[in-house]
Amino acid sequence: MTKRYALSWSGGKDCMMVFHLLKNQGIEIPCLVTTAPIETGRTFGHDEKMELIEAQSRALGVPVHFIRCRYDEYTADFISDLTVLKKTFSLDGIAYGDIYTDAHFEWGENTASAAGVKAMFPLRGNPSDTPAMLGQFIETGYKAMIIRVRRSVMDPSYLGRNLDALFATDIAQTTCCPMGENGEFHTFVYDGPLFSEPVSIQKGGIIESDASFRLELFI
């Protein structure tokens, strides 16, 4: 019987890579799962507008479920919704795009277990694997734009750049993880082999905070 896994979805390169891998393995993805704190009305992972995620969902042909979580009850809200999704979509598990951060693996495994499903981490590896992993993502043909950088480690000039061979060369000259596993940068995927059509995005202004520079996107 074909396995059915929800996919934790931020809209960026890591979850897109997992989507691609699971599809190639014949695993069904009945829904995408994106957390959106009620305090902000935006996505938790990248602070994006929810309509951007909805546009990706339509282009990929997979419905998205927004977990309208609360910051102080984030884990409990995630488990509650995942428990409902298990029944709604007959889920075997949930897949995550984490690569080598132990705390993320522990959280994903614990929340999945609490909801009665399995946790899967298709990208799980070591920091030394990330340069090749970036190369693999670029080779798949998906288009991912950098939309957020951590100001202590990356310059805002990276905002709006696509993940391509030039980016791979440039990031290799820094101390940053090539896949941004430590939060150095975040991306938005807007086109690629499994998209029925590109997500038409427009660049807005740059928003600064104490921790980051973020490029606002519009559709």
ABEGO torsion letter per residue (X at the ends): XBBBBBBBBAGBAAAAAAAAAAAAAGBBBABBBBBBBAAAGBBAAAGBBAAAAAAAAAAAGBBBBBBBBBAAAAAAAAAAAAAAAAAAAGBABBBBABAABAAAAAAAAAAAAAAGBBBBBAABBBAAAAAAAAAAAAAAGBBBBBABBBAAABBAAABGBBBBAAAAAAAAABABBAAGAAGABBBBBABEAABABBBBBBBBBBBBBAABBBBBBBX
